[in-house]
Amino acid sequence: MRSILAALMLVNAVTSTAMASCLDEVSSFAEKICGEIKTDGDSSTTVISGELEAELSGMIRKVLGNAKAGTEGKHITDAYKNVLRNDLPQELKSVRQCRMKMVEVGRSELCQPAAAQIPNKRYVSEPQDVFPGVAISYPGTWAEKEAGTGVPRLLPPLNSKEDKAGLEVEISVNSAFREGVENGAGITLPKDEPRDPETLTNMEHLKYIKSYIQSMHEDNPGFSWLSERQVDIPVYSDSEDPPDRKTTERAWVVDYIEDGRRVEALHFFQQTSYYGAPAETFGLVTVTCIAPSEFFDSVEAACKSVLDNTVAISGNYFAD
């Protein structure tokens, strides 16, 4: 097993994490401003108190940054004031209606621009020898933490919903020896020529993955298998943007519990080249989301976004 050293690039994209973090802020502010209206007992209130206006200003700076808040802050503040002035007397007869309207204006005026201005990062590891590479687009607010293998873990921003739920994303680019693949998949691979049309069938691939994972949790009462699903993963001939050549290959996303943690992992198994000698080692890419089981539902969308934005880099699928 070996790991691949990696480089980091930036690409432009809208991040769901930035949106989620902003929505937490505007929801909290909606609770406060609508709570103040309830306390006053006056559904015709048309002004924001000085204290709440200062809090609104601070929220705008936190989400957009000082520079952007300086140019956009008045527009967003006026949008909130217009809701109080124009919509509150007619529509917001209850605290619930008030909150819904306040969240709506915050989402459209503050959160969508905030999400759009934060680019995603793109982690890229180049293929080496028999190893495939991997490219992952992930939210720009997340951080990379060296995992001691040359391939980092991805961590959500501090105090975000994903951070509070304990979500981590691990990236692994390794290789497995022929004997281990044969034993795990329950097959014998030919030694004199590549197996055509593929080294492992889809079900042999899944059997190998399950055998590998279950062997690490043998006699562990805290382990339970939940599900698996097959997906198509893009495979590029190199990491150029746009890539020189592209195809798709089958991969598996597996879901299981280990000692109170929920694990959802994408497994890509690099097939032997149809144009060369049979491999003695096989390249593996694994991208794994991990969080405590009780909180996993709240971060599943963030996990899915990372897995959906994972691609493999391998020359094995293209003729010279």
Secondary structure as a PSIPRED ss2 file (coil, helix, strand):
# PSIPRED VFORMAT (PSIPRED V4.0)

   1 M C   1.000  0.000  0.000
   2 R C   1.000  0.000  0.000
   3 S C   1.000  0.000  0.000
   4 I C   1.000  0.000  0.000
   5 L C   1.000  0.000  0.000
   6 A E   0.000  0.000  1.000
   7 A E   0.000  0.000  1.000
   8 L E   0.000  0.000  1.000
   9 M E   0.000  0.000  1.000
  10 L E   0.000  0.000  1.000
  11 V C   1.000  0.000  0.000
  12 N C   1.000  0.000  0.000
  13 A C   1.000  0.000  0.000
  14 V C   1.000  0.000  0.000
  15 T C   1.000  0.000  0.000
  16 S H   0.000  1.000  0.000
  17 T H   0.000  1.000  0.000
  18 A H   0.000  1.000  0.000
  19 M H   0.000  1.000  0.000
  20 A H   0.000  1.000  0.000
  21 S H   0.000  1.000  0.000
  22 C H   0.000  1.000  0.000
  23 L H   0.000  1.000  0.000
  24 D H   0.000  1.000  0.000
  25 E H   0.000  1.000  0.000
  26 V H   0.000  1.000  0.000
  27 S H   0.000  1.000  0.000
  28 S H   0.000  1.000  0.000
  29 F H   0.000  1.000  0.000
  30 A H   0.000  1.000  0.000
  31 E H   0.000  1.000  0.000
  32 K H   0.000  1.000  0.000
  33 I H   0.000  1.000  0.000
  34 C H   0.000  1.000  0.000
  35 G H   0.000  1.000  0.000
  36 E H   0.000  1.000  0.000
  37 I H   0.000  1.000  0.000
  38 K H   0.000  1.000  0.000
  39 T H   0.000  1.000  0.000
  40 D H   0.000  1.000  0.000
  41 G C   1.000  0.000  0.000
  42 D C   1.000  0.000  0.000
  43 S C   1.000  0.000  0.000
  44 S C   1.000  0.000  0.000
  45 T C   1.000  0.000  0.000
  46 T C   1.000  0.000  0.000
  47 V C   1.000  0.000  0.000
  48 I C   1.000  0.000  0.000
  49 S C   1.000  0.000  0.000
  50 G H   0.000  1.000  0.000
  51 E H   0.000  1.000  0.000
  52 L H   0.000  1.000  0.000
  53 E H   0.000  1.000  0.000
  54 A H   0.000  1.000  0.000
  55 E H   0.000  1.000  0.000
  56 L H   0.000  1.000  0.000
  57 S H   0.000  1.000  0.000
  58 G H   0.000  1.000  0.000
  59 M H   0.000  1.000  0.000
  60 I H   0.000  1.000  0.000
  61 R H   0.000  1.000  0.000
  62 K H   0.000  1.000  0.000
  63 V H   0.000  1.000  0.000
  64 L H   0.000  1.000  0.000
  65 G C   1.000  0.000  0.000
  66 N H   0.000  1.000  0.000
  67 A H   0.000  1.000  0.000
  68 K H   0.000  1.000  0.000
  69 A H   0.000  1.000  0.000
  70 G H   0.000  1.000  0.000
  71 T H   0.000  1.000  0.000
  72 E H   0.000  1.000  0.000
  73 G H   0.000  1.000  0.000
  74 K H   0.000  1.000  0.000
  75 H H   0.000  1.000  0.000
  76 I H   0.000  1.000  0.000
  77 T H   0.000  1.000  0.000
  78 D H   0.000  1.000  0.000
  79 A H   0.000  1.000  0.000
  80 Y H   0.000  1.000  0.000
  81 K H   0.000  1.000  0.000
  82 N H   0.000  1.000  0.000
  83 V H   0.000  1.000  0.000
  84 L H   0.000  1.000  0.000
  85 R H   0.000  1.000  0.000
  86 N H   0.000  1.000  0.000
  87 D H   0.000  1.000  0.000
  88 L H   0.000  1.000  0.000
  89 P H   0.000  1.000  0.000
  90 Q H   0.000  1.000  0.000
  91 E H   0.000  1.000  0.000
  92 L C   1.000  0.000  0.000
  93 K C   1.000  0.000  0.000
  94 S C   1.000  0.000  0.000
  95 V H   0.000  1.000  0.000
  96 R H   0.000  1.000  0.000
  97 Q H   0.000  1.000  0.000
  98 C H   0.000  1.000  0.000
  99 R H   0.000  1.000  0.000
 100 M H   0.000  1.000  0.000
 101 K H   0.000  1.000  0.000
 102 M H   0.000  1.000  0.000
 103 V H   0.000  1.000  0.000
 104 E H   0.000  1.000  0.000
 105 V H   0.000  1.000  0.000
 106 G H   0.000  1.000  0.000
 107 R H   0.000  1.000  0.000
 108 S H   0.000  1.000  0.000
 109 E H   0.000  1.000  0.000
 110 L H   0.000  1.000  0.000
 111 C H   0.000  1.000  0.000
 112 Q H   0.000  1.000  0.000
 113 P H   0.000  1.000  0.000
 114 A H   0.000  1.000  0.000
 115 A H   0.000  1.000  0.000
 116 A H   0.000  1.000  0.000
 117 Q H   0.000  1.000  0.000
 118 I C   1.000  0.000  0.000
 119 P C   1.000  0.000  0.000
 120 N C   1.000  0.000  0.000
 121 K E   0.000  0.000  1.000
 122 R E   0.000  0.000  1.000
 123 Y E   0.000  0.000  1.000
 124 V E   0.000  0.000  1.000
 125 S E   0.000  0.000  1.000
 126 E C   1.000  0.000  0.000
 127 P C   1.000  0.000  0.000
 128 Q E   0.000  0.000  1.000
 129 D C   1.000  0.000  0.000
 130 V C   1.000  0.000  0.000
 131 F E   0.000  0.000  1.000
 132 P C   1.000  0.000  0.000
 133 G E   0.000  0.000  1.000
 134 V E   0.000  0.000  1.000
 135 A E   0.000  0.000  1.000
 136 I E   0.000  0.000  1.000
 137 S E   0.000  0.000  1.000
 138 Y E   0.000  0.000  1.000
 139 P C   1.000  0.000  0.000
 140 G C   1.000  0.000  0.000
 141 T C   1.000  0.000  0.000
 142 W C   1.000  0.000  0.000
 143 A E   0.000  0.000  1.000
 144 E E   0.000  0.000  1.000
 145 K E   0.000  0.000  1.000
 146 E C   1.000  0.000  0.000
 147 A C   1.000  0.000  0.000
 148 G C   1.000  0.000  0.000
 149 T C   1.000  0.000  0.000
 150 G C   1.000  0.000  0.000
 151 V C   1.000  0.000  0.000
 152 P C   1.000  0.000  0.000
 153 R E   0.000  0.000  1.000
 154 L E   0.000  0.000  1.000
 155 L E   0.000  0.000  1.000
 156 P C   1.000  0.000  0.000
 157 P C   1.000  0.000  0.000
 158 L C   1.000  0.000  0.000
 159 N C   1.000  0.000  0.000
 160 S C   1.000  0.000  0.000
 161 K H   0.000  1.000  0.000
 162 E H   0.000  1.000  0.000
 163 D H   0.000  1.000  0.000
 164 K H   0.000  1.000  0.000
 165 A C   1.000  0.000  0.000
 166 G C   1.000  0.000  0.000
 167 L C   1.000  0.000  0.000
 168 E E   0.000  0.000  1.000
 169 V E   0.000  0.000  1.000
 170 E E   0.000  0.000  1.000
 171 I E   0.000  0.000  1.000
 172 S E   0.000  0.000  1.000
 173 V E   0.000  0.000  1.000
 174 N E   0.000  0.000  1.000
 175 S E   0.000  0.000  1.000
 176 A E   0.000  0.000  1.000
 177 F E   0.000  0.000  1.000
 178 R H   0.000  1.000  0.000
 179 E H   0.000  1.000  0.000
 180 G H   0.000  1.000  0.000
 181 V H   0.000  1.000  0.000
 182 E H   0.000  1.000  0.000
 183 N H   0.000  1.000  0.000
 184 G H   0.000  1.000  0.000
 185 A H   0.000  1.000  0.000
 186 G C   1.000  0.000  0.000
 187 I C   1.000  0.000  0.000
 188 T C   1.000  0.000  0.000
 189 L C   1.000  0.000  0.000
 190 P C   1.000  0.000  0.000
 191 K C   1.000  0.000  0.000
 192 D C   1.000  0.000  0.000
 193 E C   1.000  0.000  0.000
 194 P C   1.000  0.000  0.000
 195 R C   1.000  0.000  0.000
 196 D C   1.000  0.000  0.000
 197 P C   1.000  0.000  0.000
 198 E C   1.000  0.000  0.000
 199 T C   1.000  0.000  0.000
 200 L C   1.000  0.000  0.000
 201 T C   1.000  0.000  0.000
 202 N H   0.000  1.000  0.000
 203 M H   0.000  1.000  0.000
 204 E H   0.000  1.000  0.000
 205 H H   0.000  1.000  0.000
 206 L H   0.000  1.000  0.000
 207 K H   0.000  1.000  0.000
 208 Y H   0.000  1.000  0.000
 209 I H   0.000  1.000  0.000
 210 K H   0.000  1.000  0.000
 211 S H   0.000  1.000  0.000
 212 Y H   0.000  1.000  0.000
 213 I H   0.000  1.000  0.000
 214 Q H   0.000  1.000  0.000
 215 S H   0.000  1.000  0.000
 216 M H   0.000  1.000  0.000
 217 H C   1.000  0.000  0.000
 218 E C   1.000  0.000  0.000
 219 D C   1.000  0.000  0.000
 220 N C   1.000  0.000  0.000
 221 P C   1.000  0.000  0.000
 222 G C   1.000  0.000  0.000
 223 F E   0.000  0.000  1.000
 224 S E   0.000  0.000  1.000
 225 W E   0.000  0.000  1.000
 226 L E   0.000  0.000  1.000
 227 S E   0.000  0.000  1.000
 228 E E   0.000  0.000  1.000
 229 R E   0.000  0.000  1.000
 230 Q E   0.000  0.000  1.000
 231 V E   0.000  0.000  1.000
 232 D E   0.000  0.000  1.000
 233 I E   0.000  0.000  1.000
 234 P E   0.000  0.000  1.000
 235 V E   0.000  0.000  1.000
 236 Y E   0.000  0.000  1.000
 237 S C   1.000  0.000  0.000
 238 D C   1.000  0.000  0.000
 239 S C   1.000  0.000  0.000
 240 E C   1.000  0.000  0.000
 241 D C   1.000  0.000  0.000
 242 P C   1.000  0.000  0.000
 243 P C   1.000  0.000  0.000
 244 D C   1.000  0.000  0.000
 245 R C   1.000  0.000  0.000
 246 K E   0.000  0.000  1.000
 247 T E   0.000  0.000  1.000
 248 T E   0.000  0.000  1.000
 249 E E   0.000  0.000  1.000
 250 R E   0.000  0.000  1.000
 251 A E   0.000  0.000  1.000
 252 W E   0.000  0.000  1.000
 253 V E   0.000  0.000  1.000
 254 V E   0.000  0.000  1.000
 255 D E   0.000  0.000  1.000
 256 Y E   0.000  0.000  1.000
 257 I E   0.000  0.000  1.000
 258 E E   0.000  0.000  1.000
 259 D C   1.000  0.000  0.000
 260 G C   1.000  0.000  0.000
 261 R E   0.000  0.000  1.000
 262 R E   0.000  0.000  1.000
 263 V E   0.000  0.000  1.000
 264 E E   0.000  0.000  1.000
 265 A E   0.000  0.000  1.000
 266 L E   0.000  0.000  1.000
 267 H E   0.000  0.000  1.000
 268 F E   0.000  0.000  1.000
 269 F E   0.000  0.000  1.000
 270 Q C   1.000  0.000  0.000
 271 Q C   1.000  0.000  0.000
 272 T C   1.000  0.000  0.000
 273 S C   1.000  0.000  0.000
 274 Y C   1.000  0.000  0.000
 275 Y C   1.000  0.000  0.000
 276 G C   1.000  0.000  0.000
 277 A C   1.000  0.000  0.000
 278 P C   1.000  0.000  0.000
 279 A C   1.000  0.000  0.000
 280 E C   1.000  0.000  0.000
 281 T E   0.000  0.000  1.000
 282 F E   0.000  0.000  1.000
 283 G E   0.000  0.000  1.000
 284 L E   0.000  0.000  1.000
 285 V E   0.000  0.000  1.000
 286 T E   0.000  0.000  1.000
 287 V E   0.000  0.000  1.000
 288 T E   0.000  0.000  1.000
 289 C E   0.000  0.000  1.000
 290 I E   0.000  0.000  1.000
 291 A E   0.000  0.000  1.000
 292 P E   0.000  0.000  1.000
 293 S H   0.000  1.000  0.000
 294 E H   0.000  1.000  0.000
 295 F H   0.000  1.000  0.000
 296 F H   0.000  1.000  0.000
 297 D H   0.000  1.000  0.000
 298 S H   0.000  1.000  0.000
 299 V H   0.000  1.000  0.000
 300 E H   0.000  1.000  0.000
 301 A H   0.000  1.000  0.000
 302 A H   0.000  1.000  0.000
 303 C H   0.000  1.000  0.000
 304 K H   0.000  1.000  0.000
 305 S H   0.000  1.000  0.000
 306 V H   0.000  1.000  0.000
 307 L H   0.000  1.000  0.000
 308 D H   0.000  1.000  0.000
 309 N C   1.000  0.000  0.000
 310 T E   0.000  0.000  1.000
 311 V E   0.000  0.000  1.000
 312 A E   0.000  0.000  1.000
 313 I E   0.000  0.000  1.000
 314 S C   1.000  0.000  0.000
 315 G C   1.000  0.000  0.000
 316 N C   1.000  0.000  0.000
 317 Y C   1.000  0.000  0.000
 318 F C   1.000  0.000  0.000
 319 A C   1.000  0.000  0.000
 320 D C   1.000  0.000  0.000
